[in-house]
Amino acid sequence: MQVNSYTRFNIRVQHIVFIILLITITGLLAWLSTRYSLQADWTRNGRHTLSETSVKILDAMPEVIHVTAFATSQEGMRVTIQELFDRYQRYKSNLVLKFIDPTTSPTEARKLGVQRDGELVVEYQGRNEHITELSEQDITNALQRLGRKESKLIVFLEGHGERSPHNFANFDYSEWVMQLKNRGFKVDALNLSKMSQIPEKTSVLVLSTPEVAILPGEVSILLNYLEKGGNLVWFIDPSQSLLGLEEIAKKFNLMVQPGIIIDLVSSQLFGKASVVSITQYGKHPITEGLAYSTFFPQASGLSVNPPPDWTAATLLTTNSQAWAESSSLSSGVVKFDEKTDIMGPLDVGVALTHQLPKTETQQEPSEQRIVLIGDGDFLSNAFIGSSGNLDLAMKMTNWVAHEDKFIEIPGKNASDLDFHLTSEAAIALGFIFLIILPLILFSMGIIIWWQRRKV
């Protein structure tokens, strides 16, 4: 192409137009970035994204949420708090976050009972919760407690050797109770020999297998509670007798199948054939969305044929290879005997519902809810952390307590924070970055210098 004054002018104009367009587009992109944001969470389990359950909790709280963070500006604590609440504010615009320095405003901190730097006070509808740990789980649990119109009362029957809701032995329920309290439930223990009636505000009564027989008078109190529409969770461990609770079993036409369930599939994981693994669940609000396996250390099969005015739904069922072993497990060798054993699949958990008549103060009839589980160990301190056991426990409790919109909020562990290398891999990476790459760069420099020297 022949270069003349005309072509030079065209090229100059093109360059000027290109620069103007480039500056204009850059300016527009910068302006759009102030109005809109685009983010991607590439962490393995999405720990920088607000969980679906947190979003549902926010949906249930339409009014303004006020969060006051009592934090000094040292060590970037305010930045950490702001980044955490950015997830909530991106979804809920009327969540207001305010920072107060407790060293310069001690009166306000003392008024709200703030005791440490970084403490948060969350307020909603005139109630408040204090948060001392910065995590989505703690924040959303606090929001869940504030979102409840009232704290439901969970009562554990005791006095007969049942698992304690307050003690810390492996077979007790203190870990589960702590999770219940974290999510806004009230928990109490009831000894019928000291208090001859079940509290009127009881939302759920929890029965676990006793070690001594429950007295007939106590059974009458329990039956009266059920006749009045009380909700019940009953954990039934494998045993030879229900120890006084036969009348309650008769009310639901419940039969506890003899023997302990054997699951040879689970034995490969735990080394014990008596540990039952449940991977498939019945269609029910309790098990909806339950994505993890649940484990039951020693379980019994349940057979329920409820009265006509009750509806039963299966929650937990073993695989078809499991069976109820009627003989002793002390020998360590188990084998199915078609004459005495019961072949699976076997039901381990059942939910029952019963429509109650509408009262004068109710607009709609209420529903009585019962959950029967053929094992009490799965929620004990030793096993509640196993896979999906805690998730099942919270879903079950919320359903029985008529708190359907509140479900378990899973902890989002940052599984990709740690990078572990074997010693061989560490040596290989060190050799590459400390020797190979520097040699390559040095060689390239020598080659370039040598070629330029020739020119």
N, C-alpha and C positions, 0 to 999 in steps of 0.2 A: 504494500500500500504506500502510495506517495504521500509524504508528509508535507503539508503546506500550512499557510496561516489559517485556512478555513478548518482543516482537521484539528489543528491545535486548539482552536476556539471551541469546537465541539467536545473535544476531550476535557477541556477546562470546565465547560458547562456541566458535563456529566459528573465530573468530580465534585463540583459544588452541589449539584442536586443530590448526589449520593450522601454527602456529608450532612446536608439539611435533613434528608429523610432519616439518616441514621440517628441524628440528634433528636428528631421528632419522635421516632419509634421508641428510643431509649427513655425519653421523657414520659411518653404515654405508659410504658411498662412500669416506670417508677411510680407514676400516679395511680395506676391500677393496683400496684402492690400495697398501697396505703388503704385501699378500699376492700380488697379481697385477699384471701390467703389460701395457699395450697400446701398441705402437709401430707407426708407419708410416713407411716410407722413401720420400719423394717425389722424391728426386734422380733425375736422368735415367737413370743407369746403376746405381742401387742401391748407391752407394759406402758407405753406412752399414749395409749388410746383409752378413752373412758369406756369402761366395760358396759355391756348391754344392760346388765342389772342396775348399774349406777344410773344409766339413762332412764330406766323404768322408775327408779326411786324419784328422780327429778320430775318425771311426768306426773307423779302422784303429789307433787308439791308445787302448785301453781303460783302461790304467793311469793313475795320477796323473801329471799334468804340473805341475812346479814352475817358476814364473817369478819370478826375483828382479830387480827393477828398481832399479838404483843411480842414484838421482835425488834431487837436492836439491828443496826445496819452492819454489824460486824460479821465477818466470815461468810458473807453472801447468803445469810439465812433468808433474807427477804426475797432474794432472787429465786431460791428453791421453793418457797411458799407460793410465789407468784406463778412460777412455771406449773406447779401442781394444780392450782386453781384455774389456770388458763383452760385446762381440759373441761372443767365444769362451766366456765363462763362462755366458752364457745358454743355450748349446747343450751345453757340457760342464761339469757341476757340479764335477767333481774336477780342474779346472784351478785351481791355487792361485797367486795373485799376492801377492808380498811386496815392500814398499818398504824400501830401505836408503839412508841418506844417506852417500855416500862421504866426506864431510868429517868426519863424526863417527865413522865406522867404517872407517878407512883400512886396517886389518889385513885385514878380510874382503874388501874390494875388491881388495887386493893379492894375496890368496890365490887369488882366482878370475881374476886377470889382467885386471881391469877397468881401462880406460884413459881413459874419458871419461864425463862427466856424461850421464845418460840411457841408458847402455848396459844391455842386458837379457841375462840369463843364463837360458837355458831348459834344464831338466834332465828327462830321461826315461830310465828303466831304466839309471841309472848313467852315462849319457853327457850331454854338455852342448854347447850351441851359443851363441855370442855374437851379439847383434843390435845394430847401431848405427843402423839406419834404422827409423823408426816407420811401417810400412805393413803392410797385410795380406799383401801379396805376400812381403815379407821374413820376416815371422813364420811364414807357412805354409810357405815354402820351408825354413826352419829346422826346423819340425816334420816336414816330409817327409824331411829328411836324418836326423833322429833316429828316424823311424819305419822306416827301412830296416834290416833285420837286418845287412846288410853293404853296403859300397860296391862297386858293380859297376865293372869296369875296361873302359873303352872305348879301344881301340888304333887309332891312325891309321897306316897304312903311309906311309912317306916314303923319300926317297933317289932318286926318279926324276922329280923335278919336280912331285910331287903338291901339292895345296893344303895349306898348313901349318896345324896346329892351334894354333900358338903365335904366328905372325907376324900383323901387323896390316894387310897390304895388302888392297885391296878384294876380291881374289879368294880370300883365305885364310879360315880357319874360326875365328879366335880368339873372335869374338863368340858363336858357337854353343858353343864349348868353355867359355866363361865361364858360360853358362846351364846347361850340363851339371854343372859343378862346384857351382854354386849349389844344385842339386837333389840333391847327394849322390853324383854319379858321380866316379870317378877317371878321369883321362885321361892317356894316354901316347902317345908317338910311337915307331914301330919302324922301324929301318933294318936290313934283312936282311943287308946287307954287314958290319954290325958285330955283330949278334946273329942267329945262324943258326937261330933257332927263335922261335915265337910264344909269349909267356908263358902258362903253364898256366891262370892265373886270368883270362884274357881272356874277357869276357862277349860283347863285340861287336868285330869287326874291321871297320874302315872303309876302303874302297878308293875312291880318286878317280882320274880319268883321268891317267895319267903323261905326261910329255913325252918320255921316252926309254923304250926297250923294257925290260921286266922280264926278267931273266935266267932261263933254263930252270930252274936250281937253285932260284931264289926262287919260281918258279911251283910247283915240286914241294912246297915248304914250305907254300904256300897251299893246295894241293890236299890235302895231308895233314891240315891243320887242318880243312878241310871234311869229309873222310872221317871224322874223329873226332867230328863233330857240332857243329863250331863255327858260331856265328851270324855273319852277314855283312850289311853294308850296302854296296852298290856303286853309286857315282855314275858314270854313263857319259855323257860329253860327246860331242856330235856330232864325229866324226872319221873319217878314212879307215881307221884300223886300231885294234885294241885293244892294240897294242904289247906283245905277249907274254901277254896275258890271254885269248887265244882258247881255251885248254884249259878255263878256268873257265866261259866262255860255253858251250862244248860240253857241259859237265857238266849244264847246265840246259836244253840245247837253246835257247839264247838267240840271237836274231838282232836286231842293231841295224839298224833300217831306214835306208837311205841318205837323206842330206839333213837339212835343218833344218826343223822344223815352223813353218809360217806360220799366224798367227792374225789375220785382218783385224779381228776384233771387238776384240781387245786393242790393236791398233794405234791405235785411236781414243783410247785412254787414255794410252798410252806414246809414241806417235809412231813406234813400231818394230814392224814386222809379225812379227819373230822372237820377240817376247815372248808367251808362251802363258799364257792365263788359264784356270784350272781352277775351275769352279763346282759341278760335280756329281761325287760320289765313289762308289766302289764300296762295297758292304756289307762292312765289316771293322772290327775293334776299333780300328785305327789311325785310320780316317776317321770313326768314330762320334762324333757331337757336334761335328764340325768345321763351324763355322757361317760361316767366312769364305772368300773366294776365295784361291787360292794362285797365285803368279806364277813362271814359269820363263823366264829371259831367252833361253836357247838350248837347245832340247830336241830329243831324238831319239825317234822311236817305237820301242817294244820289242815284239818278238814272242817269246813264251815257250811252249814245248811241253815241260813237264817230264817226267821219267821217271815210270813208273806208281806208284812209291812216294812221289811228291811231289804236293802239292796246291797249285795256283796260284789266287790271287785278285787281280783287278784293283783297284788303288787309285785311280789317276788316269787320266782319259780326256778328251781334247779334245772340243770341240764338233764337230758334223758338217761345219761349214764350213772347218775347218782342214785343212791338207794338208802332206805332207812335200815340200819343195822341193828338187829335186836340182841345180838350176843355181846359179850364184854370185849372192850378194845384193849384190855391189859396185855394180851398176848402179842400185840403189835402186828398181827396178820389178820387181814379182813378179806372176806370173800362172800359174794352174794349167794344167799340161800333162798331159793324160790319158795320154800315151804314156810319160812318164818320172816323173811325180810320183805320190804315193800319197795318195788322198783319205781324209779322216777319217770317223768318229772314230778317233783313234789312242791307243794305250795309252802312257802316260808312266811309270807306276809300277805295279809288280807285287810281291806278297808271296807267298813260297813257304814251305811247311811240310813237315816230314818227321818221322815218328814214329821215335824212336830206341829200340832194345831196352832193356829194363829191366835195370839192373845190380843187384848184390847189396846195395848201400847205398841203393838207391832203392825206395820203396814203389810208385811209379807210373812208367811210362815217360815220358821227357822228350821234348821237341819241339825239333827244329832249325828255326831261323827265318832266312829270307833276305829282304831287301828290295832290289829293283833299281829305280833311278830313272834316267830318261834325261836327266838334267841335274845338274850339280854346282854351277852358279852360284846356284841358289835359296837355298842356305844359306850363301853367302859373306857376308863382312862388309857388302858393298854392298846385299844383297837380303834378308837374313834378317829385317829389320824390316818387310818388305812384307806388309801384310794378315795372312793366316793362315800365313805360311811358318814362323815360329818354333813356332806351335802344332802344325803338322804334324811338324816336326822332333822335338819332345819326345814326341809320341805315338808316332812311329815308333821312337825310341830306346828308350822304355820297353817297347814291345811286343817288339822284337827281344831286349832284355835280360831278358825274362820278368818285367818289373815292371808287370804289367797294372793293378794297383790304383793306381799312381801316374801321373797324367796331368798335362798342362801346367796350371799355375796362372796364369790370365791376370791381368795388371795391371789394376786397376780405376781408370782415369784419371777424375778428377772433371771430366767434360766440361761441367758447368754451374756451375763456380766463377767463370768470367769473364763479365762482361756488357759486350758491345761495342756502342757506339752510333755512328751516323754523326754528322757535325757538324750536319746538319740536324735529326736527331732530338734531339740534345742541346740545341740552341737551342729547339726546340719544347717540350721538357720544362721547361727553365728558364723560358720565358715563362709556361707554365701554372702552375707551382708558385710562382714569384716575383712574378707580376703578376696573373694571372687569379684564382687562388684567394684571395689577400689582398683583391682588390677585391670578390669575391663575399661574403666574410665581413664586410667593412666595410659593404657595402650592406645585408646582412641585419641587422647591428647597428643601422644608422640607421633601417631600417624598423621594427624592434621598438621602438626608443626613441620613434619618432614616434607609433606606435599607443598605447603606454602613456601618452604625454603627453596624448593626446586623452581618455583615460578619466578 
